[in-house]
Amino acid sequence: METAHTHCKLETVLEILVGKWKPVVLFHLFSKGTLRFSELQKEIPDITKKMLTQQLRELEYHDIVHRKIYHQIPPKVEYSITEYGQGMATVLQAMNDWGMAHVNHLNEMYGEERAVESFETRLDEVTR
């Protein structure tokens, strides 16, 4: 017997996208194309080398990001979106569009200064 859970694959998508840095990494690779590790680090200055490496490895495991190693001295490694990963472009664009609309919605509801507050901050205010 099939359940609704067998048809819902949102968990699979969230596994790939969830986290503070994966969507940011994907945004830069989609918008700028192929980037070296150091270039990605410059684009995302708050991420640690360890975290960037971990996020890239997870995206590589899911065949969203391709890692190309050039055997030279010094070694050179480039990252790009795979052909398979290109299929996520519409999903990410839709999420970005909804995010922009949501920020506008919050601006209308609370004024601009409230729109950038985190959910936790707002929840804390409500539960006090």
PyMOL commands that place a pseudoatom at each C-alpha (Angstrom):
pseudoatom trace, name=CA, resn=MET, resi=1, chain=A, elem=C, hetatm=0, pos=[0.000, 0.000, 0.000]
pseudoatom trace, name=CA, resn=GLU, resi=2, chain=A, elem=C, hetatm=0, pos=[1.402, 3.368, -1.022]
pseudoatom trace, name=CA, resn=THR, resi=3, chain=A, elem=C, hetatm=0, pos=[1.258, 6.282, 1.353]
pseudoatom trace, name=CA, resn=ALA, resi=4, chain=A, elem=C, hetatm=0, pos=[1.365, 10.001, 0.680]
pseudoatom trace, name=CA, resn=HIS, resi=5, chain=A, elem=C, hetatm=0, pos=[4.906, 9.940, 2.045]
pseudoatom trace, name=CA, resn=THR, resi=6, chain=A, elem=C, hetatm=0, pos=[6.138, 7.775, -0.837]
pseudoatom trace, name=CA, resn=HIS, resi=7, chain=A, elem=C, hetatm=0, pos=[5.038, 10.454, -3.321]
pseudoatom trace, name=CA, resn=CYS, resi=8, chain=A, elem=C, hetatm=0, pos=[6.331, 13.482, -1.382]
pseudoatom trace, name=CA, resn=LYS, resi=9, chain=A, elem=C, hetatm=0, pos=[9.979, 14.051, -2.185]
pseudoatom trace, name=CA, resn=LEU, resi=10, chain=A, elem=C, hetatm=0, pos=[10.319, 17.470, -0.543]
pseudoatom trace, name=CA, resn=GLU, resi=11, chain=A, elem=C, hetatm=0, pos=[12.583, 15.846, 2.034]
pseudoatom trace, name=CA, resn=THR, resi=12, chain=A, elem=C, hetatm=0, pos=[14.971, 14.885, -0.763]
pseudoatom trace, name=CA, resn=VAL, resi=13, chain=A, elem=C, hetatm=0, pos=[15.081, 18.449, -2.094]
pseudoatom trace, name=CA, resn=LEU, resi=14, chain=A, elem=C, hetatm=0, pos=[15.504, 19.881, 1.397]
pseudoatom trace, name=CA, resn=GLU, resi=15, chain=A, elem=C, hetatm=0, pos=[18.357, 17.462, 2.112]
pseudoatom trace, name=CA, resn=ILE, resi=16, chain=A, elem=C, hetatm=0, pos=[20.205, 18.977, -0.840]
pseudoatom trace, name=CA, resn=LEU, resi=17, chain=A, elem=C, hetatm=0, pos=[19.284, 22.623, -0.189]
pseudoatom trace, name=CA, resn=VAL, resi=18, chain=A, elem=C, hetatm=0, pos=[18.961, 22.898, 3.567]
pseudoatom trace, name=CA, resn=GLY, resi=19, chain=A, elem=C, hetatm=0, pos=[21.645, 24.715, 5.470]
pseudoatom trace, name=CA, resn=LYS, resi=20, chain=A, elem=C, hetatm=0, pos=[22.904, 28.235, 5.669]
pseudoatom trace, name=CA, resn=TRP, resi=21, chain=A, elem=C, hetatm=0, pos=[25.473, 27.963, 2.901]
pseudoatom trace, name=CA, resn=LYS, resi=22, chain=A, elem=C, hetatm=0, pos=[24.331, 25.539, 0.189]
pseudoatom trace, name=CA, resn=PRO, resi=23, chain=A, elem=C, hetatm=0, pos=[21.831, 27.934, -1.410]
pseudoatom trace, name=CA, resn=VAL, resi=24, chain=A, elem=C, hetatm=0, pos=[24.455, 30.699, -1.316]
pseudoatom trace, name=CA, resn=VAL, resi=25, chain=A, elem=C, hetatm=0, pos=[27.077, 28.457, -2.923]
pseudoatom trace, name=CA, resn=LEU, resi=26, chain=A, elem=C, hetatm=0, pos=[24.573, 27.426, -5.602]
pseudoatom trace, name=CA, resn=PHE, resi=27, chain=A, elem=C, hetatm=0, pos=[23.564, 31.042, -6.207]
pseudoatom trace, name=CA, resn=HIS, resi=28, chain=A, elem=C, hetatm=0, pos=[27.177, 32.017, -6.944]
pseudoatom trace, name=CA, resn=LEU, resi=29, chain=A, elem=C, hetatm=0, pos=[27.838, 29.002, -9.157]
pseudoatom trace, name=CA, resn=PHE, resi=30, chain=A, elem=C, hetatm=0, pos=[24.618, 29.550, -11.117]
pseudoatom trace, name=CA, resn=SER, resi=31, chain=A, elem=C, hetatm=0, pos=[25.202, 33.287, -11.531]
pseudoatom trace, name=CA, resn=LYS, resi=32, chain=A, elem=C, hetatm=0, pos=[28.968, 33.300, -12.155]
pseudoatom trace, name=CA, resn=GLY, resi=33, chain=A, elem=C, hetatm=0, pos=[29.568, 29.891, -13.704]
pseudoatom trace, name=CA, resn=THR, resi=34, chain=A, elem=C, hetatm=0, pos=[32.764, 27.995, -12.950]
pseudoatom trace, name=CA, resn=LEU, resi=35, chain=A, elem=C, hetatm=0, pos=[34.626, 29.213, -9.867]
pseudoatom trace, name=CA, resn=ARG, resi=36, chain=A, elem=C, hetatm=0, pos=[37.784, 28.176, -8.074]
pseudoatom trace, name=CA, resn=PHE, resi=37, chain=A, elem=C, hetatm=0, pos=[37.626, 27.388, -4.363]
pseudoatom trace, name=CA, resn=SER, resi=38, chain=A, elem=C, hetatm=0, pos=[39.355, 30.675, -3.486]
pseudoatom trace, name=CA, resn=GLU, resi=39, chain=A, elem=C, hetatm=0, pos=[36.913, 32.632, -5.679]
pseudoatom trace, name=CA, resn=LEU, resi=40, chain=A, elem=C, hetatm=0, pos=[33.962, 31.019, -3.899]
pseudoatom trace, name=CA, resn=GLN, resi=41, chain=A, elem=C, hetatm=0, pos=[35.526, 31.922, -0.573]
pseudoatom trace, name=CA, resn=LYS, resi=42, chain=A, elem=C, hetatm=0, pos=[35.858, 35.551, -1.646]
pseudoatom trace, name=CA, resn=GLU, resi=43, chain=A, elem=C, hetatm=0, pos=[32.205, 35.590, -2.723]
pseudoatom trace, name=CA, resn=ILE, resi=44, chain=A, elem=C, hetatm=0, pos=[31.136, 34.180, 0.676]
pseudoatom trace, name=CA, resn=PRO, resi=45, chain=A, elem=C, hetatm=0, pos=[33.549, 35.771, 3.173]
pseudoatom trace, name=CA, resn=ASP, resi=46, chain=A, elem=C, hetatm=0, pos=[31.728, 34.515, 6.293]
pseudoatom trace, name=CA, resn=ILE, resi=47, chain=A, elem=C, hetatm=0, pos=[32.064, 30.821, 5.417]
pseudoatom trace, name=CA, resn=THR, resi=48, chain=A, elem=C, hetatm=0, pos=[34.995, 28.841, 6.791]
pseudoatom trace, name=CA, resn=LYS, resi=49, chain=A, elem=C, hetatm=0, pos=[37.182, 26.718, 4.511]
pseudoatom trace, name=CA, resn=LYS, resi=50, chain=A, elem=C, hetatm=0, pos=[36.015, 23.603, 6.333]
pseudoatom trace, name=CA, resn=MET, resi=51, chain=A, elem=C, hetatm=0, pos=[32.320, 24.477, 5.889]
pseudoatom trace, name=CA, resn=LEU, resi=52, chain=A, elem=C, hetatm=0, pos=[32.755, 25.439, 2.228]
pseudoatom trace, name=CA, resn=THR, resi=53, chain=A, elem=C, hetatm=0, pos=[34.540, 22.140, 1.593]
pseudoatom trace, name=CA, resn=GLN, resi=54, chain=A, elem=C, hetatm=0, pos=[31.768, 20.203, 3.361]
pseudoatom trace, name=CA, resn=GLN, resi=55, chain=A, elem=C, hetatm=0, pos=[28.980, 21.969, 1.472]
pseudoatom trace, name=CA, resn=LEU, resi=56, chain=A, elem=C, hetatm=0, pos=[30.716, 21.467, -1.884]
pseudoatom trace, name=CA, resn=ARG, resi=57, chain=A, elem=C, hetatm=0, pos=[31.317, 17.774, -1.151]
pseudoatom trace, name=CA, resn=GLU, resi=58, chain=A, elem=C, hetatm=0, pos=[27.654, 17.230, -0.286]
pseudoatom trace, name=CA, resn=LEU, resi=59, chain=A, elem=C, hetatm=0, pos=[26.547, 19.018, -3.460]
pseudoatom trace, name=CA, resn=GLU, resi=60, chain=A, elem=C, hetatm=0, pos=[29.078, 16.970, -5.423]
pseudoatom trace, name=CA, resn=TYR, resi=61, chain=A, elem=C, hetatm=0, pos=[27.718, 13.739, -3.895]
pseudoatom trace, name=CA, resn=HIS, resi=62, chain=A, elem=C, hetatm=0, pos=[24.229, 14.641, -5.164]
pseudoatom trace, name=CA, resn=ASP, resi=63, chain=A, elem=C, hetatm=0, pos=[25.663, 15.395, -8.643]
pseudoatom trace, name=CA, resn=ILE, resi=64, chain=A, elem=C, hetatm=0, pos=[24.643, 19.049, -8.422]
pseudoatom trace, name=CA, resn=VAL, resi=65, chain=A, elem=C, hetatm=0, pos=[28.204, 20.399, -8.431]
pseudoatom trace, name=CA, resn=HIS, resi=66, chain=A, elem=C, hetatm=0, pos=[31.141, 19.146, -10.494]
pseudoatom trace, name=CA, resn=ARG, resi=67, chain=A, elem=C, hetatm=0, pos=[34.664, 19.312, -9.084]
pseudoatom trace, name=CA, resn=LYS, resi=68, chain=A, elem=C, hetatm=0, pos=[37.437, 19.459, -11.672]
pseudoatom trace, name=CA, resn=ILE, resi=69, chain=A, elem=C, hetatm=0, pos=[41.015, 18.970, -10.505]
pseudoatom trace, name=CA, resn=TYR, resi=70, chain=A, elem=C, hetatm=0, pos=[43.890, 20.246, -12.623]
pseudoatom trace, name=CA, resn=HIS, resi=71, chain=A, elem=C, hetatm=0, pos=[47.061, 18.313, -11.878]
pseudoatom trace, name=CA, resn=GLN, resi=72, chain=A, elem=C, hetatm=0, pos=[49.537, 21.148, -11.881]
pseudoatom trace, name=CA, resn=ILE, resi=73, chain=A, elem=C, hetatm=0, pos=[51.656, 23.032, -9.406]
pseudoatom trace, name=CA, resn=PRO, resi=74, chain=A, elem=C, hetatm=0, pos=[50.098, 24.740, -7.569]
pseudoatom trace, name=CA, resn=PRO, resi=75, chain=A, elem=C, hetatm=0, pos=[47.031, 22.495, -7.799]
pseudoatom trace, name=CA, resn=LYS, resi=76, chain=A, elem=C, hetatm=0, pos=[43.916, 24.079, -9.235]
pseudoatom trace, name=CA, resn=VAL, resi=77, chain=A, elem=C, hetatm=0, pos=[40.345, 22.978, -8.486]
pseudoatom trace, name=CA, resn=GLU, resi=78, chain=A, elem=C, hetatm=0, pos=[37.254, 24.415, -10.146]
pseudoatom trace, name=CA, resn=TYR, resi=79, chain=A, elem=C, hetatm=0, pos=[33.599, 23.981, -9.282]
pseudoatom trace, name=CA, resn=SER, resi=80, chain=A, elem=C, hetatm=0, pos=[30.632, 24.266, -11.598]
pseudoatom trace, name=CA, resn=ILE, resi=81, chain=A, elem=C, hetatm=0, pos=[26.998, 23.203, -11.825]
pseudoatom trace, name=CA, resn=THR, resi=82, chain=A, elem=C, hetatm=0, pos=[26.584, 19.805, -13.492]
pseudoatom trace, name=CA, resn=GLU, resi=83, chain=A, elem=C, hetatm=0, pos=[24.253, 19.282, -16.415]
pseudoatom trace, name=CA, resn=TYR, resi=84, chain=A, elem=C, hetatm=0, pos=[21.989, 17.386, -14.023]
pseudoatom trace, name=CA, resn=GLY, resi=85, chain=A, elem=C, hetatm=0, pos=[22.223, 20.227, -11.476]
pseudoatom trace, name=CA, resn=GLN, resi=86, chain=A, elem=C, hetatm=0, pos=[21.058, 22.731, -14.095]
pseudoatom trace, name=CA, resn=GLY, resi=87, chain=A, elem=C, hetatm=0, pos=[17.594, 21.282, -13.512]
pseudoatom trace, name=CA, resn=MET, resi=88, chain=A, elem=C, hetatm=0, pos=[17.554, 23.007, -10.129]
pseudoatom trace, name=CA, resn=ALA, resi=89, chain=A, elem=C, hetatm=0, pos=[17.697, 26.461, -11.731]
pseudoatom trace, name=CA, resn=THR, resi=90, chain=A, elem=C, hetatm=0, pos=[13.917, 26.792, -11.936]
pseudoatom trace, name=CA, resn=VAL, resi=91, chain=A, elem=C, hetatm=0, pos=[13.475, 25.586, -8.349]
pseudoatom trace, name=CA, resn=LEU, resi=92, chain=A, elem=C, hetatm=0, pos=[16.039, 28.063, -7.028]
pseudoatom trace, name=CA, resn=GLN, resi=93, chain=A, elem=C, hetatm=0, pos=[14.593, 30.895, -9.124]
pseudoatom trace, name=CA, resn=ALA, resi=94, chain=A, elem=C, hetatm=0, pos=[11.097, 30.153, -7.813]
pseudoatom trace, name=CA, resn=MET, resi=95, chain=A, elem=C, hetatm=0, pos=[12.410, 30.116, -4.229]
pseudoatom trace, name=CA, resn=ASN, resi=96, chain=A, elem=C, hetatm=0, pos=[14.219, 33.417, -4.802]
pseudoatom trace, name=CA, resn=ASP, resi=97, chain=A, elem=C, hetatm=0, pos=[11.109, 35.000, -6.346]
pseudoatom trace, name=CA, resn=TRP, resi=98, chain=A, elem=C, hetatm=0, pos=[8.981, 33.856, -3.421]
pseudoatom trace, name=CA, resn=GLY, resi=99, chain=A, elem=C, hetatm=0, pos=[11.603, 35.148, -0.981]
pseudoatom trace, name=CA, resn=MET, resi=100, chain=A, elem=C, hetatm=0, pos=[11.539, 38.580, -2.623]
pseudoatom trace, name=CA, resn=ALA, resi=101, chain=A, elem=C, hetatm=0, pos=[7.738, 38.630, -2.534]
pseudoatom trace, name=CA, resn=HIS, resi=102, chain=A, elem=C, hetatm=0, pos=[7.820, 37.577, 1.122]
pseudoatom trace, name=CA, resn=VAL, resi=103, chain=A, elem=C, hetatm=0, pos=[10.216, 40.392, 2.055]
pseudoatom trace, name=CA, resn=ASN, resi=104, chain=A, elem=C, hetatm=0, pos=[7.856, 42.834, 0.330]
pseudoatom trace, name=CA, resn=HIS, resi=105, chain=A, elem=C, hetatm=0, pos=[4.926, 41.283, 2.212]
pseudoatom trace, name=CA, resn=LEU, resi=106, chain=A, elem=C, hetatm=0, pos=[6.737, 41.718, 5.534]
pseudoatom trace, name=CA, resn=ASN, resi=107, chain=A, elem=C, hetatm=0, pos=[7.588, 45.319, 4.612]
pseudoatom trace, name=CA, resn=GLU, resi=108, chain=A, elem=C, hetatm=0, pos=[3.898, 45.992, 4.021]
pseudoatom trace, name=CA, resn=MET, resi=109, chain=A, elem=C, hetatm=0, pos=[2.887, 44.300, 7.282]
pseudoatom trace, name=CA, resn=TYR, resi=110, chain=A, elem=C, hetatm=0, pos=[5.578, 45.574, 9.651]
pseudoatom trace, name=CA, resn=GLY, resi=111, chain=A, elem=C, hetatm=0, pos=[7.541, 48.297, 7.905]
pseudoatom trace, name=CA, resn=GLU, resi=112, chain=A, elem=C, hetatm=0, pos=[10.993, 47.915, 6.402]
pseudoatom trace, name=CA, resn=GLU, resi=113, chain=A, elem=C, hetatm=0, pos=[12.889, 47.686, 9.691]
pseudoatom trace, name=CA, resn=ARG, resi=114, chain=A, elem=C, hetatm=0, pos=[10.979, 44.508, 10.628]
pseudoatom trace, name=CA, resn=ALA, resi=115, chain=A, elem=C, hetatm=0, pos=[11.379, 42.671, 7.319]
pseudoatom trace, name=CA, resn=VAL, resi=116, chain=A, elem=C, hetatm=0, pos=[14.899, 41.437, 7.948]
pseudoatom trace, name=CA, resn=GLU, resi=117, chain=A, elem=C, hetatm=0, pos=[14.358, 40.144, 11.477]
pseudoatom trace, name=CA, resn=SER, resi=118, chain=A, elem=C, hetatm=0, pos=[14.870, 36.454, 11.878]
pseudoatom trace, name=CA, resn=PHE, resi=119, chain=A, elem=C, hetatm=0, pos=[11.965, 34.139, 12.554]
pseudoatom trace, name=CA, resn=GLU, resi=120, chain=A, elem=C, hetatm=0, pos=[13.462, 33.324, 15.966]
pseudoatom trace, name=CA, resn=THR, resi=121, chain=A, elem=C, hetatm=0, pos=[13.536, 37.006, 16.964]
pseudoatom trace, name=CA, resn=ARG, resi=122, chain=A, elem=C, hetatm=0, pos=[9.897, 37.446, 15.962]
pseudoatom trace, name=CA, resn=LEU, resi=123, chain=A, elem=C, hetatm=0, pos=[8.871, 34.223, 17.731]
pseudoatom trace, name=CA, resn=ASP, resi=124, chain=A, elem=C, hetatm=0, pos=[10.684, 35.364, 20.874]
pseudoatom trace, name=CA, resn=GLU, resi=125, chain=A, elem=C, hetatm=0, pos=[8.688, 38.630, 20.838]
pseudoatom trace, name=CA, resn=VAL, resi=126, chain=A, elem=C, hetatm=0, pos=[5.406, 36.787, 20.417]
pseudoatom trace, name=CA, resn=THR, resi=127, chain=A, elem=C, hetatm=0, pos=[6.065, 34.252, 23.176]
pseudoatom trace, name=CA, resn=ARG, resi=128, chain=A, elem=C, hetatm=0, pos=[7.232, 36.737, 25.812]
for i in range(1, 128): cmd.bond("trace and resi %d" % i, "trace and resi %d" % (i + 1))
show_as sticks, trace
zoom trace
